[in-house]
């Protein structure tokens, strides 16, 4: 898509919001929220805006596990 910004975290240990995680994984925000509710990912803190933040590595692992499970 023209004009769409691509998020580029600083490293695999980056901390990102659920919105950023959804954009990076190509899933809906409610999917990230569901992963957190189900315990697949755990917030590591809260940012200045009061939003939960997650480790990029944890989000990537949850996304891969979800895709692998879908391919059964």
PDB file of N, CA, C, O and CB in Angstrom:
ATOM      1  N   UNK A   1       0.825  -1.173   0.000  1.00  0.00           N
ATOM      2  CA  UNK A   1       0.000   0.000   0.000  1.00  0.00           C
ATOM      3  C   UNK A   1       0.875   1.244   0.000  1.00  0.00           C
ATOM      4  O   UNK A   1       1.775   1.377   0.829  1.00  0.00           O
ATOM      5  CB  UNK A   1      -0.942  -0.007   1.196  1.00  0.00           C
ATOM      6  N   UNK A   2       0.622   2.111  -0.887  1.00  0.00           N
ATOM      7  CA  UNK A   2       1.385   3.342  -0.956  1.00  0.00           C
ATOM      8  C   UNK A   2       1.036   4.232   0.225  1.00  0.00           C
ATOM      9  O   UNK A   2      -0.132   4.378   0.587  1.00  0.00           O
ATOM     10  CB  UNK A   2       1.124   4.070  -2.281  1.00  0.00           C
ATOM     11  N   UNK A   3       2.066   4.826   0.820  1.00  0.00           N
ATOM     12  CA  UNK A   3       1.830   5.740   1.911  1.00  0.00           C
ATOM     13  C   UNK A   3       1.687   5.087   3.273  1.00  0.00           C
ATOM     14  O   UNK A   3       1.492   5.781   4.271  1.00  0.00           O
ATOM     15  CB  UNK A   3       0.633   6.515   1.629  1.00  0.00           C
ATOM     16  N   UNK A   4       1.781   3.768   3.333  1.00  0.00           N
ATOM     17  CA  UNK A   4       1.666   3.071   4.605  1.00  0.00           C
ATOM     18  C   UNK A   4       3.037   2.980   5.245  1.00  0.00           C
ATOM     19  O   UNK A   4       3.987   2.494   4.631  1.00  0.00           O
ATOM     20  CB  UNK A   4       1.051   1.664   4.418  1.00  0.00           C
ATOM     21  N   UNK A   5       3.138   3.447   6.474  1.00  0.00           N
ATOM     22  CA  UNK A   5       4.410   3.392   7.181  1.00  0.00           C
ATOM     23  C   UNK A   5       4.704   1.962   7.612  1.00  0.00           C
ATOM     24  O   UNK A   5       3.804   1.226   8.016  1.00  0.00           O
ATOM     25  CB  UNK A   5       4.398   4.334   8.400  1.00  0.00           C
ATOM     26  N   UNK A   6       5.949   1.584   7.524  1.00  0.00           N
ATOM     27  CA  UNK A   6       6.372   0.266   7.970  1.00  0.00           C
ATOM     28  C   UNK A   6       7.060   0.438   9.309  1.00  0.00           C
ATOM     29  O   UNK A   6       8.007   1.215   9.433  1.00  0.00           O
ATOM     30  CB  UNK A   6       7.313  -0.423   6.927  1.00  0.00           C
ATOM     31  N   UNK A   7       6.589  -0.281  10.305  1.00  0.00           N
ATOM     32  CA  UNK A   7       7.197  -0.209  11.624  1.00  0.00           C
ATOM     33  C   UNK A   7       8.528  -0.938  11.610  1.00  0.00           C
ATOM     34  O   UNK A   7       8.629  -2.042  11.075  1.00  0.00           O
ATOM     35  CB  UNK A   7       6.264  -0.801  12.694  1.00  0.00           C
ATOM     36  N   UNK A   8       9.529  -0.337  12.184  1.00  0.00           N
ATOM     37  CA  UNK A   8      10.840  -0.973  12.237  1.00  0.00           C
ATOM     38  C   UNK A   8      11.365  -0.916  13.666  1.00  0.00           C
ATOM     39  O   UNK A   8      12.101   0.005  14.019  1.00  0.00           O
ATOM     40  CB  UNK A   8      11.832  -0.289  11.257  1.00  0.00           C
ATOM     41  N   UNK A   9      10.997  -1.883  14.482  1.00  0.00           N
ATOM     42  CA  UNK A   9      11.503  -1.921  15.857  1.00  0.00           C
ATOM     43  C   UNK A   9      13.022  -1.979  15.877  1.00  0.00           C
ATOM     44  O   UNK A   9      13.650  -2.414  14.911  1.00  0.00           O
ATOM     45  CB  UNK A   9      10.922  -3.122  16.611  1.00  0.00           C
ATOM     46  N   UNK A  10      13.597  -1.545  16.966  1.00  0.00           N
ATOM     47  CA  UNK A  10      15.052  -1.458  17.062  1.00  0.00           C
ATOM     48  C   UNK A  10      15.735  -2.808  17.207  1.00  0.00           C
ATOM     49  O   UNK A  10      16.942  -2.908  16.985  1.00  0.00           O
ATOM     50  CB  UNK A  10      15.427  -0.594  18.216  1.00  0.00           C
ATOM     51  N   UNK A  11      15.005  -3.837  17.570  1.00  0.00           N
ATOM     52  CA  UNK A  11      15.601  -5.155  17.707  1.00  0.00           C
ATOM     53  C   UNK A  11      14.563  -6.150  18.182  1.00  0.00           C
ATOM     54  O   UNK A  11      13.437  -5.777  18.513  1.00  0.00           O
ATOM     55  CB  UNK A  11      16.786  -5.119  18.670  1.00  0.00           C
ATOM     56  N   UNK A  12      14.938  -7.399  18.214  1.00  0.00           N
ATOM     57  CA  UNK A  12      14.008  -8.459  18.584  1.00  0.00           C
ATOM     58  C   UNK A  12      13.552  -8.323  20.028  1.00  0.00           C
ATOM     59  O   UNK A  12      12.502  -8.851  20.394  1.00  0.00           O
ATOM     60  CB  UNK A  12      14.648  -9.818  18.369  1.00  0.00           C
ATOM     61  N   UNK A  13      14.319  -7.627  20.851  1.00  0.00           N
ATOM     62  CA  UNK A  13      13.948  -7.428  22.247  1.00  0.00           C
ATOM     63  C   UNK A  13      13.179  -6.121  22.458  1.00  0.00           C
ATOM     64  O   UNK A  13      12.990  -5.684  23.593  1.00  0.00           O
ATOM     65  CB  UNK A  13      15.192  -7.443  23.120  1.00  0.00           C
ATOM     66  N   UNK A  14      12.739  -5.501  21.366  1.00  0.00           N
ATOM     67  CA  UNK A  14      11.983  -4.252  21.440  1.00  0.00           C
ATOM     68  C   UNK A  14      10.680  -4.459  22.179  1.00  0.00           C
ATOM     69  O   UNK A  14      10.139  -5.563  22.240  1.00  0.00           O
ATOM     70  CB  UNK A  14      11.711  -3.701  20.042  1.00  0.00           C
ATOM     71  N   UNK A  15      10.193  -3.368  22.738  1.00  0.00           N
ATOM     72  CA  UNK A  15       8.891  -3.382  23.389  1.00  0.00           C
ATOM     73  C   UNK A  15       7.924  -2.594  22.522  1.00  0.00           C
ATOM     74  O   UNK A  15       8.216  -1.471  22.111  1.00  0.00           O
ATOM     75  CB  UNK A  15       8.966  -2.791  24.832  1.00  0.00           C
ATOM     76  N   UNK A  16       6.759  -3.196  22.245  1.00  0.00           N
ATOM     77  CA  UNK A  16       5.800  -2.595  21.333  1.00  0.00           C
ATOM     78  C   UNK A  16       4.400  -2.647  21.928  1.00  0.00           C
ATOM     79  O   UNK A  16       4.110  -3.463  22.803  1.00  0.00           O
ATOM     80  CB  UNK A  16       5.832  -3.301  19.974  1.00  0.00           C
ATOM     81  N   UNK A  17       3.541  -1.763  21.439  1.00  0.00           N
ATOM     82  CA  UNK A  17       2.148  -1.764  21.889  1.00  0.00           C
ATOM     83  C   UNK A  17       1.376  -2.839  21.126  1.00  0.00           C
ATOM     84  O   UNK A  17       1.870  -3.399  20.148  1.00  0.00           O
ATOM     85  CB  UNK A  17       1.492  -0.362  21.686  1.00  0.00           C
ATOM     86  N   UNK A  18       0.182  -3.111  21.578  1.00  0.00           N
ATOM     87  CA  UNK A  18      -0.671  -4.087  20.905  1.00  0.00           C
ATOM     88  C   UNK A  18      -0.990  -3.633  19.481  1.00  0.00           C
ATOM     89  O   UNK A  18      -1.057  -4.454  18.566  1.00  0.00           O
ATOM     90  CB  UNK A  18      -1.972  -4.305  21.701  1.00  0.00           C
ATOM     91  N   UNK A  19      -1.182  -2.351  19.297  1.00  0.00           N
ATOM     92  CA  UNK A  19      -1.464  -1.821  17.958  1.00  0.00           C
ATOM     93  C   UNK A  19      -0.283  -2.058  17.023  1.00  0.00           C
ATOM     94  O   UNK A  19      -0.462  -2.462  15.874  1.00  0.00           O
ATOM     95  CB  UNK A  19      -1.788  -0.316  18.029  1.00  0.00           C
ATOM     96  N   UNK A  20       0.921  -1.807  17.521  1.00  0.00           N
ATOM     97  CA  UNK A  20       2.122  -2.047  16.719  1.00  0.00           C
ATOM     98  C   UNK A  20       2.294  -3.534  16.449  1.00  0.00           C
ATOM     99  O   UNK A  20       2.675  -3.927  15.347  1.00  0.00           O
ATOM    100  CB  UNK A  20       3.368  -1.487  17.426  1.00  0.00           C
ATOM    101  N   UNK A  21       2.017  -4.358  17.445  1.00  0.00           N
ATOM    102  CA  UNK A  21       2.126  -5.811  17.282  1.00  0.00           C
ATOM    103  C   UNK A  21       1.173  -6.305  16.205  1.00  0.00           C
ATOM    104  O   UNK A  21       1.539  -7.134  15.372  1.00  0.00           O
ATOM    105  CB  UNK A  21       1.838  -6.528  18.611  1.00  0.00           C
ATOM    106  N   UNK A  22      -0.047  -5.793  16.228  1.00  0.00           N
ATOM    107  CA  UNK A  22      -1.042  -6.195  15.228  1.00  0.00           C
ATOM    108  C   UNK A  22      -0.573  -5.822  13.826  1.00  0.00           C
ATOM    109  O   UNK A  22      -0.703  -6.617  12.895  1.00  0.00           O
ATOM    110  CB  UNK A  22      -2.405  -5.538  15.525  1.00  0.00           C
ATOM    111  N   UNK A  23      -0.031  -4.619  13.673  1.00  0.00           N
ATOM    112  CA  UNK A  23       0.444  -4.177  12.365  1.00  0.00           C
ATOM    113  C   UNK A  23       1.618  -5.029  11.888  1.00  0.00           C
ATOM    114  O   UNK A  23       1.673  -5.402  10.716  1.00  0.00           O
ATOM    115  CB  UNK A  23       0.851  -2.702  12.419  1.00  0.00           C
ATOM    116  N   UNK A  24       2.545  -5.337  12.772  1.00  0.00           N
ATOM    117  CA  UNK A  24       3.708  -6.139  12.398  1.00  0.00           C
ATOM    118  C   UNK A  24       3.333  -7.564  12.018  1.00  0.00           C
ATOM    119  O   UNK A  24       3.926  -8.144  11.109  1.00  0.00           O
ATOM    120  CB  UNK A  24       4.704  -6.165  13.532  1.00  0.00           C
ATOM    121  N   UNK A  25       2.346  -8.129  12.714  1.00  0.00           N
ATOM    122  CA  UNK A  25       1.940  -9.519  12.468  1.00  0.00           C
ATOM    123  C   UNK A  25       0.896  -9.644  11.369  1.00  0.00           C
ATOM    124  O   UNK A  25       0.629 -10.744  10.887  1.00  0.00           O
ATOM    125  CB  UNK A  25       1.403 -10.131  13.737  1.00  0.00           C
ATOM    126  N   UNK A  26       0.312  -8.537  10.976  1.00  0.00           N
ATOM    127  CA  UNK A  26      -0.728  -8.585   9.953  1.00  0.00           C
ATOM    128  C   UNK A  26      -2.020  -9.182  10.477  1.00  0.00           C
ATOM    129  O   UNK A  26      -2.743  -9.857   9.744  1.00  0.00           O
ATOM    130  CB  UNK A  26      -0.249  -9.377   8.763  1.00  0.00           C
ATOM    131  N   UNK A  27      -2.311  -8.934  11.747  1.00  0.00           N
ATOM    132  CA  UNK A  27      -3.541  -9.438  12.357  1.00  0.00           C
ATOM    133  C   UNK A  27      -4.323  -8.259  12.934  1.00  0.00           C
ATOM    134  O   UNK A  27      -3.814  -7.141  13.016  1.00  0.00           O
ATOM    135  CB  UNK A  27      -3.227 -10.498  13.467  1.00  0.00           C
ATOM    136  N   UNK A  28      -5.552  -8.524  13.326  1.00  0.00           N
ATOM    137  CA  UNK A  28      -6.382  -7.492  13.933  1.00  0.00           C
ATOM    138  C   UNK A  28      -5.941  -7.240  15.375  1.00  0.00           C
ATOM    139  O   UNK A  28      -5.387  -8.122  16.031  1.00  0.00           O
ATOM    140  CB  UNK A  28      -7.870  -7.895  13.884  1.00  0.00           C
ATOM    141  N   UNK A  29      -6.193  -6.041  15.846  1.00  0.00           N
ATOM    142  CA  UNK A  29      -5.869  -5.690  17.227  1.00  0.00           C
ATOM    143  C   UNK A  29      -6.545  -6.643  18.213  1.00  0.00           C
ATOM    144  O   UNK A  29      -5.956  -6.991  19.236  1.00  0.00           O
ATOM    145  CB  UNK A  29      -6.288  -4.245  17.521  1.00  0.00           C
ATOM    146  N   UNK A  30      -7.772  -7.066  17.915  1.00  0.00           N
ATOM    147  CA  UNK A  30      -8.478  -7.982  18.821  1.00  0.00           C
ATOM    148  C   UNK A  30      -7.758  -9.326  18.926  1.00  0.00           C
ATOM    149  O   UNK A  30      -7.914 -10.022  19.930  1.00  0.00           O
ATOM    150  CB  UNK A  30      -9.922  -8.198  18.342  1.00  0.00           C
ATOM    151  N   UNK A  31      -6.976  -9.707  17.920  1.00  0.00           N
ATOM    152  CA  UNK A  31      -6.198 -10.947  17.982  1.00  0.00           C
ATOM    153  C   UNK A  31      -5.101 -10.818  19.032  1.00  0.00           C
ATOM    154  O   UNK A  31      -4.881 -11.742  19.815  1.00  0.00           O
ATOM    155  CB  UNK A  31      -5.586 -11.286  16.598  1.00  0.00           C
ATOM    156  N   UNK A  32      -4.419  -9.693  19.054  1.00  0.00           N
ATOM    157  CA  UNK A  32      -3.373  -9.461  20.054  1.00  0.00           C
ATOM    158  C   UNK A  32      -3.990  -9.464  21.447  1.00  0.00           C
ATOM    159  O   UNK A  32      -3.435 -10.049  22.378  1.00  0.00           O
ATOM    160  CB  UNK A  32      -2.635  -8.118  19.787  1.00  0.00           C
ATOM    161  N   UNK A  33      -5.133  -8.813  21.585  1.00  0.00           N
ATOM    162  CA  UNK A  33      -5.837  -8.777  22.869  1.00  0.00           C
ATOM    163  C   UNK A  33      -6.220 -10.187  23.307  1.00  0.00           C
ATOM    164  O   UNK A  33      -6.112 -10.521  24.487  1.00  0.00           O
ATOM    165  CB  UNK A  33      -7.094  -7.889  22.774  1.00  0.00           C
ATOM    166  N   UNK A  34      -6.664 -11.012  22.365  1.00  0.00           N
ATOM    167  CA  UNK A  34      -7.045 -12.395  22.683  1.00  0.00           C
ATOM    168  C   UNK A  34      -5.821 -13.200  23.108  1.00  0.00           C
ATOM    169  O   UNK A  34      -5.896 -13.982  24.055  1.00  0.00           O
ATOM    170  CB  UNK A  34      -7.731 -13.066  21.469  1.00  0.00           C
ATOM    171  N   UNK A  35      -4.696 -13.019  22.419  1.00  0.00           N
ATOM    172  CA  UNK A  35      -3.468 -13.721  22.800  1.00  0.00           C
ATOM    173  C   UNK A  35      -3.077 -13.364  24.231  1.00  0.00           C
ATOM    174  O   UNK A  35      -2.652 -14.229  24.996  1.00  0.00           O
ATOM    175  CB  UNK A  35      -2.318 -13.376  21.829  1.00  0.00           C
ATOM    176  N   UNK A  36      -3.221 -12.093  24.587  1.00  0.00           N
ATOM    177  CA  UNK A  36      -2.889 -11.662  25.955  1.00  0.00           C
ATOM    178  C   UNK A  36      -3.862 -12.273  26.957  1.00  0.00           C
ATOM    179  O   UNK A  36      -3.445 -12.751  28.012  1.00  0.00           O
ATOM    180  CB  UNK A  36      -2.914 -10.117  26.062  1.00  0.00           C
ATOM    181  N   UNK A  37      -5.143 -12.261  26.638  1.00  0.00           N
ATOM    182  CA  UNK A  37      -6.164 -12.829  27.533  1.00  0.00           C
ATOM    183  C   UNK A  37      -5.946 -14.322  27.723  1.00  0.00           C
ATOM    184  O   UNK A  37      -6.158 -14.846  28.816  1.00  0.00           O
ATOM    185  CB  UNK A  37      -7.579 -12.572  26.979  1.00  0.00           C
ATOM    186  N   UNK A  38      -5.522 -15.015  26.664  1.00  0.00           N
ATOM    187  CA  UNK A  38      -5.288 -16.463  26.712  1.00  0.00           C
ATOM    188  C   UNK A  38      -3.932 -16.825  27.317  1.00  0.00           C
ATOM    189  O   UNK A  38      -3.638 -18.006  27.507  1.00  0.00           O
ATOM    190  CB  UNK A  38      -5.388 -17.045  25.318  1.00  0.00           C
ATOM    191  N   UNK A  39      -3.105 -15.828  27.622  1.00  0.00           N
ATOM    192  CA  UNK A  39      -1.796 -16.085  28.221  1.00  0.00           C
ATOM    193  C   UNK A  39      -0.701 -16.420  27.230  1.00  0.00           C
ATOM    194  O   UNK A  39       0.381 -16.848  27.633  1.00  0.00           O
ATOM    195  CB  UNK A  39      -1.911 -17.188  29.188  1.00  0.00           C
ATOM    196  N   UNK A  40      -0.951 -16.237  25.958  1.00  0.00           N
ATOM    197  CA  UNK A  40       0.078 -16.516  24.949  1.00  0.00           C
ATOM    198  C   UNK A  40       1.176 -15.464  24.961  1.00  0.00           C
ATOM    199  O   UNK A  40       2.337 -15.760  24.676  1.00  0.00           O
ATOM    200  CB  UNK A  40      -0.548 -16.590  23.559  1.00  0.00           C
ATOM    201  N   UNK A  41       0.798 -14.226  25.296  1.00  0.00           N
ATOM    202  CA  UNK A  41       1.761 -13.145  25.476  1.00  0.00           C
ATOM    203  C   UNK A  41       1.426 -12.443  26.789  1.00  0.00           C
ATOM    204  O   UNK A  41       0.274 -12.425  27.223  1.00  0.00           O
ATOM    205  CB  UNK A  41       1.735 -12.139  24.264  1.00  0.00           C
ATOM    206  N   UNK A  42       2.446 -11.870  27.409  1.00  0.00           N
ATOM    207  CA  UNK A  42       2.264 -11.189  28.689  1.00  0.00           C
ATOM    208  C   UNK A  42       2.830  -9.783  28.581  1.00  0.00           C
ATOM    209  O   UNK A  42       3.952  -9.608  28.105  1.00  0.00           O
ATOM    210  CB  UNK A  42       2.947 -11.973  29.848  1.00  0.00           C
ATOM    211  N   UNK A  43       2.081  -8.782  29.011  1.00  0.00           N
ATOM    212  CA  UNK A  43       2.619  -7.419  28.978  1.00  0.00           C
ATOM    213  C   UNK A  43       3.853  -7.314  29.878  1.00  0.00           C
ATOM    214  O   UNK A  43       3.918  -7.929  30.942  1.00  0.00           O
ATOM    215  CB  UNK A  43       1.542  -6.396  29.419  1.00  0.00           C
ATOM    216  N   UNK A  44       4.820  -6.527  29.429  1.00  0.00           N
ATOM    217  CA  UNK A  44       6.030  -6.331  30.219  1.00  0.00           C
ATOM    218  C   UNK A  44       6.030  -4.975  30.907  1.00  0.00           C
ATOM    219  O   UNK A  44       6.954  -4.645  31.651  1.00  0.00           O
ATOM    220  CB  UNK A  44       7.264  -6.468  29.338  1.00  0.00           C
ATOM    221  N   UNK A  45       5.001  -4.202  30.656  1.00  0.00           N
ATOM    222  CA  UNK A  45       4.911  -2.883  31.273  1.00  0.00           C
ATOM    223  C   UNK A  45       3.814  -2.063  30.648  1.00  0.00           C
ATOM    224  O   UNK A  45       2.974  -2.562  29.899  1.00  0.00           O
ATOM    225  CB  UNK A  45       6.228  -2.150  31.160  1.00  0.00           C
ATOM    226  N   UNK A  46       3.846  -0.782  30.980  1.00  0.00           N
ATOM    227  CA  UNK A  46       2.863   0.167  30.464  1.00  0.00           C
ATOM    228  C   UNK A  46       3.631   1.387  29.968  1.00  0.00           C
ATOM    229  O   UNK A  46       4.555   1.858  30.632  1.00  0.00           O
ATOM    230  CB  UNK A  46       1.796   0.562  31.563  1.00  0.00           C
ATOM    231  N   UNK A  47       3.242   1.902  28.787  1.00  0.00           N
ATOM    232  CA  UNK A  47       3.947   3.067  28.247  1.00  0.00           C
ATOM    233  C   UNK A  47       3.388   4.359  28.840  1.00  0.00           C
ATOM    234  O   UNK A  47       2.508   4.323  29.700  1.00  0.00           O
ATOM    235  CB  UNK A  47       3.840   3.097  26.708  1.00  0.00           C
ATOM    236  N   UNK A  48       3.891   5.473  28.389  1.00  0.00           N
ATOM    237  CA  UNK A  48       3.483   6.780  28.925  1.00  0.00           C
ATOM    238  C   UNK A  48       2.006   7.083  28.711  1.00  0.00           C
ATOM    239  O   UNK A  48       1.409   7.837  29.479  1.00  0.00           O
ATOM    240  CB  UNK A  48       4.308   7.872  28.292  1.00  0.00           C
ATOM    241  N   UNK A  49       1.423   6.510  27.689  1.00  0.00           N
ATOM    242  CA  UNK A  49       0.006   6.722  27.397  1.00  0.00           C
ATOM    243  C   UNK A  49      -0.890   5.765  28.184  1.00  0.00           C
ATOM    244  O   UNK A  49      -2.114   5.819  28.065  1.00  0.00           O
ATOM    245  CB  UNK A  49      -0.249   6.558  25.906  1.00  0.00           C
ATOM    246  N   UNK A  50      -0.284   4.896  28.982  1.00  0.00           N
ATOM    247  CA  UNK A  50      -1.048   3.948  29.781  1.00  0.00           C
ATOM    248  C   UNK A  50      -1.420   2.673  29.039  1.00  0.00           C
ATOM    249  O   UNK A  50      -2.254   1.899  29.508  1.00  0.00           O
ATOM    250  CB  UNK A  50      -2.286   4.603  30.273  1.00  0.00           C
ATOM    251  N   UNK A  51      -0.803   2.453  27.884  1.00  0.00           N
ATOM    252  CA  UNK A  51      -1.071   1.238  27.101  1.00  0.00           C
ATOM    253  C   UNK A  51      -0.076   0.144  27.469  1.00  0.00           C
ATOM    254  O   UNK A  51       1.093   0.410  27.750  1.00  0.00           O
ATOM    255  CB  UNK A  51      -1.001   1.536  25.583  1.00  0.00           C
ATOM    256  N   UNK A  52      -0.563  -1.078  27.462  1.00  0.00           N
ATOM    257  CA  UNK A  52       0.307  -2.222  27.754  1.00  0.00           C
ATOM    258  C   UNK A  52       1.327  -2.365  26.633  1.00  0.00           C
ATOM    259  O   UNK A  52       1.031  -2.110  25.465  1.00  0.00           O
ATOM    260  CB  UNK A  52      -0.522  -3.535  27.918  1.00  0.00           C
ATOM    261  N   UNK A  53       2.526  -2.775  27.008  1.00  0.00           N
ATOM    262  CA  UNK A  53       3.559  -3.039  26.014  1.00  0.00           C
ATOM    263  C   UNK A  53       4.010  -4.485  26.135  1.00  0.00           C
ATOM    264  O   UNK A  53       4.002  -5.072  27.217  1.00  0.00           O
ATOM    265  CB  UNK A  53       4.758  -2.073  26.185  1.00  0.00           C
ATOM    266  N   UNK A  54       4.403  -5.040  25.002  1.00  0.00           N
ATOM    267  CA  UNK A  54       4.791  -6.442  24.896  1.00  0.00           C
ATOM    268  C   UNK A  54       6.160  -6.527  24.258  1.00  0.00           C
ATOM    269  O   UNK A  54       6.564  -5.633  23.515  1.00  0.00           O
ATOM    270  CB  UNK A  54       3.756  -7.252  24.082  1.00  0.00           C
ATOM    271  N   UNK A  55       6.884  -7.615  24.551  1.00  0.00           N
ATOM    272  CA  UNK A  55       8.162  -7.864  23.882  1.00  0.00           C
ATOM    273  C   UNK A  55       7.891  -8.365  22.474  1.00  0.00           C
ATOM    274  O   UNK A  55       7.047  -9.237  22.266  1.00  0.00           O
ATOM    275  CB  UNK A  55       9.025  -8.889  24.676  1.00  0.00           C
ATOM    276  N   UNK A  56       8.601  -7.818  21.526  1.00  0.00           N
ATOM    277  CA  UNK A  56       8.456  -8.215  20.131  1.00  0.00           C
ATOM    278  C   UNK A  56       8.694  -9.709  19.966  1.00  0.00           C
ATOM    279  O   UNK A  56       7.973 -10.368  19.217  1.00  0.00           O
ATOM    280  CB  UNK A  56       9.421  -7.425  19.247  1.00  0.00           C
ATOM    281  N   UNK A  57       9.689 -10.251  20.651  1.00  0.00           N
ATOM    282  CA  UNK A  57      10.000 -11.673  20.552  1.00  0.00           C
ATOM    283  C   UNK A  57       8.816 -12.528  20.991  1.00  0.00           C
ATOM    284  O   UNK A  57       8.504 -13.527  20.343  1.00  0.00           O
ATOM    285  CB  UNK A  57      11.229 -12.006  21.395  1.00  0.00           C
ATOM    286  N   UNK A  58       8.155 -12.151  22.084  1.00  0.00           N
ATOM    287  CA  UNK A  58       6.991 -12.903  22.570  1.00  0.00           C
ATOM    288  C   UNK A  58       5.848 -12.867  21.557  1.00  0.00           C
ATOM    289  O   UNK A  58       5.179 -13.873  21.322  1.00  0.00           O
ATOM    290  CB  UNK A  58       6.514 -12.339  23.920  1.00  0.00           C
ATOM    291  N   UNK A  59       5.638 -11.697  20.964  1.00  0.00           N
ATOM    292  CA  UNK A  59       4.575 -11.554  19.968  1.00  0.00           C
ATOM    293  C   UNK A  59       4.887 -12.409  18.738  1.00  0.00           C
ATOM    294  O   UNK A  59       4.003 -13.071  18.196  1.00  0.00           O
ATOM    295  CB  UNK A  59       4.401 -10.068  19.563  1.00  0.00           C
ATOM    296  N   UNK A  60       6.138 -12.389  18.308  1.00  0.00           N
ATOM    297  CA  UNK A  60       6.544 -13.181  17.138  1.00  0.00           C
ATOM    298  C   UNK A  60       6.360 -14.672  17.391  1.00  0.00           C
ATOM    299  O   UNK A  60       5.910 -15.404  16.509  1.00  0.00           O
ATOM    300  CB  UNK A  60       8.007 -12.891  16.775  1.00  0.00           C
ATOM    301  N   UNK A  61       6.705 -15.123  18.591  1.00  0.00           N
ATOM    302  CA  UNK A  61       6.530 -16.544  18.932  1.00  0.00           C
ATOM    303  C   UNK A  61       5.052 -16.926  18.933  1.00  0.00           C
ATOM    304  O   UNK A  61       4.692 -17.997  18.445  1.00  0.00           O
ATOM    305  CB  UNK A  61       7.155 -16.851  20.310  1.00  0.00           C
ATOM    306  N   UNK A  62       4.201 -16.069  19.471  1.00  0.00           N
ATOM    307  CA  UNK A  62       2.761 -16.354  19.500  1.00  0.00           C
ATOM    308  C   UNK A  62       2.188 -16.382  18.087  1.00  0.00           C
ATOM    309  O   UNK A  62       1.343 -17.217  17.767  1.00  0.00           O
ATOM    310  CB  UNK A  62       2.019 -15.306  20.353  1.00  0.00           C
ATOM    311  N   UNK A  63       2.649 -15.472  17.254  1.00  0.00           N
ATOM    312  CA  UNK A  63       2.168 -15.417  15.874  1.00  0.00           C
ATOM    313  C   UNK A  63       2.576 -16.672  15.117  1.00  0.00           C
ATOM    314  O   UNK A  63       1.774 -17.245  14.381  1.00  0.00           O
ATOM    315  CB  UNK A  63       2.708 -14.166  15.160  1.00  0.00           C
ATOM    316  N   UNK A  64       3.810 -17.096  15.294  1.00  0.00           N
ATOM    317  CA  UNK A  64       4.297 -18.310  14.605  1.00  0.00           C
ATOM    318  C   UNK A  64       3.552 -19.548  15.091  1.00  0.00           C
ATOM    319  O   UNK A  64       3.168 -20.397  14.287  1.00  0.00           O
ATOM    320  CB  UNK A  64       5.818 -18.492  14.830  1.00  0.00           C
ATOM    321  N   UNK A  65       3.346 -19.655  16.393  1.00  0.00           N
ATOM    322  CA  UNK A  65       2.626 -20.810  16.945  1.00  0.00           C
ATOM    323  C   UNK A  65       1.194 -20.858  16.415  1.00  0.00           C
ATOM    324  O   UNK A  65       0.668 -21.932  16.124  1.00  0.00           O
ATOM    325  CB  UNK A  65       2.619 -20.757  18.488  1.00  0.00           C
ATOM    326  N   UNK A  66       0.573 -19.696  16.294  1.00  0.00           N
ATOM    327  CA  UNK A  66      -0.795 -19.634  15.780  1.00  0.00           C
ATOM    328  C   UNK A  66      -0.843 -20.086  14.332  1.00  0.00           C
ATOM    329  O   UNK A  66      -1.719 -20.860  13.947  1.00  0.00           O
ATOM    330  CB  UNK A  66      -1.360 -18.214  15.909  1.00  0.00           C
ATOM    331  N   UNK A  67       0.101 -19.602  13.526  1.00  0.00           N
ATOM    332  CA  UNK A  67       0.136 -19.983  12.099  1.00  0.00           C
ATOM    333  C   UNK A  67       0.440 -21.479  11.945  1.00  0.00           C
ATOM    334  O   UNK A  67      -0.151 -22.145  11.095  1.00  0.00           O
ATOM    335  CB  UNK A  67       1.201 -19.141  11.333  1.00  0.00           C
ATOM    336  N   UNK A  68       1.359 -22.008  12.762  1.00  0.00           N
ATOM    337  CA  UNK A  68       1.682 -23.435  12.694  1.00  0.00           C
ATOM    338  C   UNK A  68       0.484 -24.280  13.088  1.00  0.00           C
ATOM    339  O   UNK A  68       0.226 -25.307  12.460  1.00  0.00           O
ATOM    340  CB  UNK A  68       2.874 -23.762  13.598  1.00  0.00           C
ATOM    341  N   UNK A  69      -0.238 -23.880  14.091  1.00  0.00           N
ATOM    342  CA  UNK A  69      -1.413 -24.623  14.541  1.00  0.00           C
ATOM    343  C   UNK A  69      -2.500 -24.611  13.452  1.00  0.00           C
ATOM    344  O   UNK A  69      -3.217 -25.596  13.275  1.00  0.00           O
ATOM    345  CB  UNK A  69      -1.961 -24.022  15.864  1.00  0.00           C
ATOM    346  N   UNK A  70      -2.613 -23.517  12.743  1.00  0.00           N
ATOM    347  CA  UNK A  70      -3.620 -23.391  11.680  1.00  0.00           C
ATOM    348  C   UNK A  70      -3.314 -24.310  10.491  1.00  0.00           C
ATOM    349  O   UNK A  70      -4.222 -24.666   9.740  1.00  0.00           O
ATOM    350  CB  UNK A  70      -3.700 -21.936  11.202  1.00  0.00           C
ATOM    351  N   UNK A  71      -2.061 -24.693  10.316  1.00  0.00           N
ATOM    352  CA  UNK A  71      -1.648 -25.539   9.178  1.00  0.00           C
ATOM    353  C   UNK A  71      -1.816 -27.030   9.456  1.00  0.00           C
ATOM    354  O   UNK A  71      -1.607 -27.845   8.557  1.00  0.00           O
ATOM    355  CB  UNK A  71      -0.196 -25.258   8.822  1.00  0.00           C
ATOM    356  N   UNK A  72      -2.180 -27.398  10.657  1.00  0.00           N
ATOM    357  CA  UNK A  72      -2.284 -28.824  11.044  1.00  0.00           C
ATOM    358  C   UNK A  72      -2.531 -29.704   9.925  1.00  0.00           C
ATOM    359  O   UNK A  72      -2.639 -30.917  10.105  1.00  0.00           O
ATOM    360  CB  UNK A  72      -3.338 -29.035  12.021  1.00  0.00           C
TER     361      UNK A  72
END
